[in-house]
Amino acid sequence: MTEVNRLYYGDNLAVLRNEEWFPSETIDLCYIDPPFNSKQAYNIIYSTPERKDRAQAEAFTDMWTWDGAAKFDYDAILGNEGQRYTSEVIELVRALKGILDESGMMAYLVHMIQRAVEIRRCLKPTGSFYLHCDPTASHYLKLALDAVFGPSQFRNEIIWRRTGSHNSGRKFGPIHDTVLFYTRSKEYTFNKVFRPYLKGHADGYFKQEDERGRYWGNALTGAGIRRGASGKPWRGYNPTDHNRHWAIPGEILDDLGFDDTNATSQDKLDALDAAGYVIFPSDDDSDAMPTYRQYLHRSPGIRLQDIWAYQPHTRGVLYGSDEAIDEDCRWMVAHGDAERIGYQTQKPEGLLDRIIRASSNEGDMVLDAYCGCGTTLRSANRLKRQWKGIDITYTAIAEVLKHFETVEGITIEGIPRDYESAVALATRKDDRTRKEFEKWAVLTYMDGRASVHEKKGADKGIDGMGYFAADSNKTEKVVLQVKSGVVSREHIATLRGDMERTEAALGVFITLKNPTKGMQAEANASGVYTHPMSGKQYGRIAIVPVQKMIESRLRFPLPATASVLRQRKRRESSEWQSTMDLQDAD
């Protein structure tokens, strides 16, 4: 492989528009699962500032609101910023605005259309695009992708069963997601992916038997007329008369060692007949066409269709398999799922396996522009594809890094690597990116072994919480605060109060600015902590300058054990968190 696997930290639109990182026509497959909370009602997404129904306001996620940023992006599309947008895209956006007005749904669609345009640019002519979405928005998104890719490049609407049941009082239970499948051109990569037959199918079709095994007579022709050799007669049988053409199974020819690339369809049929595979119709059925012996033990199963629905309690119904129907892509269960790592919208790797096997080959480049906890990247890596992942949250990047910490050849772009880039992240104008600075600081200093607080409730002054092993039976807390602005002695006093309130043994104050002497005096006044197992002493409050954390790789010095991590997961199971193993400070 000439490429390396890459992670990008930042807004995926800005990342995708960086043509040094994402040159045109370099991606073989892109799958995205944008944030769209399918567990909630969606009445509010159609509301405008003038038409709000507060009784139905439990609906859309907070990020999809029509605000100044959404209007800026809408105007950029209509103004054809950078000549990126076709007339079809511009006219669709204008029409949607007339229907949806200044609603959350309109903000969502503007966001998605901008990114779909960049993804299409990045796809190779043989490339494919899969968009995972909720049925509430799938009809609008299909219109959007028709405008971006062209209606003729639509391939499938895949239905994936995402849960067992979801009872609703006045409608049918919503239990599926939609995956829209588009391609860059008609010359796209597509591999056949199979699942086992149902036992009833095997018993109902493969009724005949010879010395090779059980078989049935399958068609040697496909639908449609062809003008080449596949449309010509063979031994008196003319497929054109039946509006069909010869379609010889390549896997049987491979088994026979038939590798003549210049052979005609008639040559291949001769070879198949000589090997005893062709079944000729009886004299009483003179209008029929020849078939071939398809043997059960040589059959790969049934090809994937466009409904992927795990069926519980169906073990034993598949031929040659102990799995239930579609068990390879079953939904994530709430408790006890070995794959689950705590990410709210996590998808099963089996779902991505199907997509990656079908639309890419080994060595191809797979992109997930909303990579989250890295399911797509893990699946791609296991299936020997190269990959690129983008996410705007450092929590997600930290989780991906945790999984791939033993994998070589991963390049990271966008994460602060020096003090100047940390300052740039901390001083961006919007609150969300400043929060990302806090997450980056907490997870970097703790080597991922911490939960990041969202400043809600009683812990609103705490940015992170971690645990460490005091002895074999006891764990202790460490609370973390991060500041990017002016700092003073009062901040350390506040941290001491948070430590007392949460009964934390240690506190960490991470600061972008240099600490003052008064801050250090306040920290020293908090006393020392003696670790019971090692006997080492540590200041109860550590002041950590970001510059030193980056340049000297200063990290939290106390070790964690597997039992500590398990206890922390139980205590904070409701929060998204990362659990990378702690490495001692250099």
HELIX and SHEET records of a PDB file:
HELIX    1   1 ASN A   12  LEU A   16  1                                   5    
HELIX    2   2 ASN A   43  TYR A   46  5                                   4    
HELIX    3   3 ARG A   54  GLN A   56  5                                   3    
HELIX    4   4 GLY A   68  LEU A   78  1                                  11    
HELIX    5   5 GLU A   81  GLN A   83  5                                   3    
HELIX    6   6 SER A   87  LEU A  100  1                                  14    
HELIX    7   7 GLY A  104  CYS A  122  1                                  19    
HELIX    8   8 PRO A  135  PHE A  149  1                                  15    
HELIX    9   9 PRO A  151  GLN A  153  5                                   3    
HELIX   10  10 LYS A  199  TYR A  205  1                                   7    
HELIX   11  11 ALA A  229  GLY A  231  5                                   3    
HELIX   12  12 PRO A  239  HIS A  242  5                                   4    
HELIX   13  13 GLY A  250  ASP A  255  1                                   6    
HELIX   14  14 SER A  265  ALA A  274  1                                  10    
HELIX   15  15 ASP A  283  ASP A  285  5                                   3    
HELIX   16  16 LEU A  296  ARG A  298  5                                   3    
HELIX   17  17 GLU A  327  CYS A  329  5                                   3    
HELIX   18  18 GLU A  349  SER A  359  1                                  11    
HELIX   19  19 THR A  375  ARG A  382  1                                   8    
HELIX   20  20 TYR A  394  HIS A  403  1                                  10    
HELIX   21  21 TYR A  419  ALA A  426  1                                   8    
HELIX   22  22 ASP A  431  TYR A  445  1                                  15    
HELIX   23  23 GLY A  457  ASP A  459  5                                   3    
HELIX   24  24 ARG A  489  THR A  502  1                                  14    
HELIX   25  25 LYS A  517  ASN A  524  1                                   8    
HELIX   26  26 VAL A  546  GLU A  551  1                                   6    
HELIX   27  27 ALA A  562  ARG A  571  1                                  10    
SHEET    1   A 9 ILE A 307  TRP A 308  0                                        
SHEET    2   A 9 PHE A 154  ARG A 161  1                                        
SHEET    3   A 9 HIS A 176  THR A 183 -1                                        
SHEET    4   A 9 LEU A 123  CYS A 133 -1                                        
SHEET    5   A 9 ILE A  27  ILE A  32  1                                        
SHEET    6   A 9 MET A 365  ASP A 368  1                                        
SHEET    7   A 9 GLN A 386  ASP A 391  1                                        
SHEET    8   A 9 ASN A   5  TYR A   9  1                                        
SHEET    9   A 9 ILE A 410  GLU A 413  1                                        
SHEET    1   B 2 PHE A 194  ARG A 195  0                                        
SHEET    2   B 2 ILE A 302  ARG A 303 -1                                        
SHEET    1   C 4 GLN A 208  ASP A 210  0                                        
SHEET    2   C 4 GLY A 213  ALA A 219 -1                                        
SHEET    3   C 4 THR A 291  TYR A 295 -1                                        
SHEET    4   C 4 VAL A 278  ILE A 279 -1                                        
SHEET    1   D 2 THR A 221  ALA A 223  0                                        
SHEET    2   D 2 ARG A 244  TRP A 246 -1                                        
SHEET    1   E 6 ILE A 541  PRO A 545  0                                        
SHEET    2   E 6 LEU A 506  THR A 511  1                                        
SHEET    3   E 6 LYS A 474  LYS A 483  1                                        
SHEET    4   E 6 GLY A 464  ASP A 471 -1                                        
SHEET    5   E 6 ALA A 450  VAL A 452 -1                                        
SHEET    6   E 6 GLN A 577  SER A 578 -1                                        
SHEET    1   F 2 VAL A 528  THR A 530  0                                        
SHEET    2   F 2 GLN A 537  GLY A 539 -1                                        
END                                                                             
